[in-house]
Each structure stands twice: as C-alpha cells, then as structure tokens.
Amino acid sequence: MKTQKLIMVTFVFACLVSTLSYAGDYDGSKPLIFSVKTILECEPNGESRIVTSEEMQVPNFLIVDCKKMTISPFPTIPGRRDSVIKRLEHIDGKLILQGADDGIENVRDGVGWTASISEDTGRAVVTASGDDVGFVIFGACIPR
C-alpha cells in the first residue's frame, strides 16, 4: 500500500513539475519561433481578403526575443531590420507585445502593431495598421 502511495505522489509531482516548466515556454522568458499561418488584409470599405506571406513580403518564421526586445526574420534576411518591441505586458495569461515599423525606406508603408501570444498554448494573433489598411495575422509559437 505504501508503495502505491509513493508511486502516486511521485506521478503527481512529476506532472506538476512538467506543467510548471511547460508554462514558462510562452511567457517571454525564452526566445520563440513564430510561424505565420494566415494573413487577413482589411480595407476601409469593409472588404477583406486572405493574402500570402509572399504577397506581404513577410517571412514565414520570426524569432520573438523578449529579452532583446526584438522580432527578427528566421532565418535572417540580409539587409532586413529587426522590429523593436516597444512595450511588453502580461495580461490575462497573454504575452502582449507592441511596436511600430517604418517598413521600406522612402515608401509610406509604416505600421503600428500589437501581438498577443497565449502563455498556455503559444497561439498568437498580430494586428497591424497603416494608411487605410489593417492586417490580422494568425500564427503559433514554439520555444526556440
């Protein structure tokens, strides 16, 4: 009987420890690889359409590094600047990141953006807005 109790306590402890280590995977304490799944482009007239990452010239994968406060293409792209994370918050089990990017030099394509990453699952939604256009990007993260 004592052996069964010891096995049960050991099992519960092992589950608890594995859950605690998993919970920290998406809280910004480790770099994350963000995979772009779907991009929705929205216009002021109410029209929206799904666009590809190639059309948007967005990398399929990004490295989110909250310690460095940067978001970088993965793999790196020569000449491509990192996005700077200007604000980081933990709200209701979500890692919220915000910033703004100028885009291509001498082109009026700057955007402000917000990313929301579930600290439980790594699922993510990014919204970005510029001149008369908005984007919603759905994706998911894994620890790097």
C-alpha positions as CSV (number, residue, x, y, z in Angstrom):
1,M,0.0,0.0,0.0
2,K,2.8,2.4,0.9
3,T,4.5,1.6,-2.5
4,Q,1.3,2.6,-4.3
5,K,1.0,5.9,-2.4
6,L,4.7,6.6,-3.1
7,I,4.2,5.9,-6.9
8,M,1.0,8.1,-6.9
9,V,2.8,11.0,-5.1
10,T,5.8,10.7,-7.5
11,F,3.5,10.7,-10.5
12,V,1.6,13.8,-9.3
13,F,4.9,15.6,-8.5
14,A,6.3,14.7,-12.0
15,C,3.1,16.0,-13.7
16,L,3.3,19.2,-11.6
17,V,7.0,19.8,-12.5
18,S,6.4,19.2,-16.2
19,T,3.5,21.5,-16.2
20,L,5.5,24.3,-14.5
21,S,8.3,24.0,-17.0
22,Y,5.9,24.0,-19.9
23,A,4.0,27.1,-18.6
24,G,7.1,29.2,-18.9
25,D,7.6,28.4,-22.6
26,Y,5.4,31.2,-23.9
27,D,5.8,33.9,-21.3
28,G,8.7,35.7,-23.0
29,S,11.4,34.2,-20.8
30,K,12.7,32.2,-23.8
31,P,13.0,33.2,-27.4
32,L,10.1,32.0,-29.5
33,I,9.8,30.9,-33.2
34,F,6.6,32.5,-34.6
35,S,5.1,30.7,-37.6
36,V,2.7,32.7,-39.8
37,K,-0.4,30.8,-40.6
38,T,-3.0,33.2,-42.1
39,I,-2.9,36.9,-43.0
40,L,-6.1,38.8,-43.4
41,E,-5.9,42.2,-45.2
42,C,-8.8,44.6,-44.4
43,E,-9.7,47.8,-46.2
44,P,-11.8,50.8,-45.0
45,N,-14.7,49.9,-47.3
46,G,-15.2,46.7,-45.3
47,E,-13.6,44.4,-47.8
48,S,-11.1,41.8,-46.6
49,R,-9.1,39.0,-48.2
50,I,-6.6,36.4,-47.2
51,V,-3.1,37.2,-48.6
52,T,0.0,35.1,-48.6
53,S,3.2,35.9,-46.7
54,E,4.9,36.2,-50.1
55,E,2.5,38.9,-51.2
56,M,3.0,40.8,-48.0
57,Q,6.8,40.2,-48.1
58,V,6.5,38.8,-44.5
59,P,8.9,35.9,-43.6
60,N,7.1,32.6,-42.8
61,F,9.0,32.4,-39.5
62,L,10.1,35.1,-37.0
63,I,12.2,34.9,-33.8
64,V,10.5,36.8,-30.9
65,D,13.1,37.6,-28.3
66,C,11.6,39.4,-25.4
67,K,15.0,39.7,-23.6
68,K,16.5,41.6,-26.5
69,M,13.1,43.2,-27.2
70,T,13.3,42.3,-30.9
71,I,11.5,40.4,-33.6
72,S,13.7,39.1,-36.4
73,P,13.2,37.1,-39.6
74,F,14.2,33.4,-39.3
75,P,16.4,32.6,-41.0
76,T,18.0,36.0,-41.1
77,I,17.5,38.1,-44.3
78,P,20.4,40.3,-45.3
79,G,19.5,44.0,-45.1
80,R,16.2,43.3,-43.2
81,R,15.9,45.2,-40.0
82,D,14.6,43.7,-36.8
83,S,11.4,45.0,-35.4
84,V,11.8,46.6,-31.9
85,I,9.4,45.6,-29.2
86,K,8.5,49.0,-27.5
87,R,6.1,47.6,-24.9
88,L,5.7,44.2,-23.2
89,E,2.9,43.3,-20.8
90,H,1.4,40.1,-19.2
91,I,-2.4,40.3,-19.2
92,D,-4.9,37.5,-18.5
93,G,-2.5,34.7,-19.5
94,K,-1.3,36.5,-22.6
95,L,2.0,38.0,-23.6
96,I,1.2,41.3,-25.2
97,L,3.9,43.0,-27.4
98,Q,3.6,46.3,-29.2
99,G,5.7,48.3,-31.6
100,A,5.9,50.3,-34.8
101,D,7.9,49.8,-38.0
102,D,8.8,52.1,-40.8
103,G,9.0,49.3,-43.5
104,I,10.8,50.0,-46.7
105,E,12.9,53.2,-46.8
106,N,11.3,56.0,-48.8
107,V,8.0,54.2,-49.0
108,R,5.0,55.2,-47.0
109,D,4.3,51.8,-45.5
110,G,4.9,52.2,-41.8
111,V,2.6,50.4,-39.4
112,G,1.8,50.1,-35.7
113,W,1.4,46.6,-34.4
114,T,0.2,44.6,-31.4
115,A,0.9,40.9,-30.8
116,S,-1.0,38.7,-28.4
117,I,0.6,35.3,-27.5
118,S,-1.2,32.8,-25.3
119,E,1.1,31.9,-22.5
120,D,-0.7,28.5,-22.3
121,T,-0.7,27.4,-25.9
122,G,1.7,29.7,-27.9
123,R,-1.2,30.6,-30.3
124,A,-0.8,34.1,-31.5
125,V,-2.6,37.0,-33.2
126,V,-0.9,40.0,-34.5
127,T,-2.8,43.2,-35.7
128,A,-1.1,45.9,-37.7
129,S,-2.5,49.1,-39.1
130,G,-1.2,51.7,-41.6
131,D,-2.6,54.1,-44.1
132,D,-6.1,52.9,-45.0
133,V,-5.3,49.3,-44.3
134,G,-5.3,46.8,-41.5
135,F,-3.9,43.3,-41.1
136,V,-4.7,40.4,-38.8
137,I,-2.0,37.7,-38.7
138,F,-2.8,34.3,-37.1
139,G,0.0,32.1,-36.1
140,A,1.6,30.0,-33.4
141,C,4.9,30.0,-31.5
142,I,7.2,27.3,-30.2
143,P,10.2,27.8,-27.9
144,R,13.5,28.1,-29.7
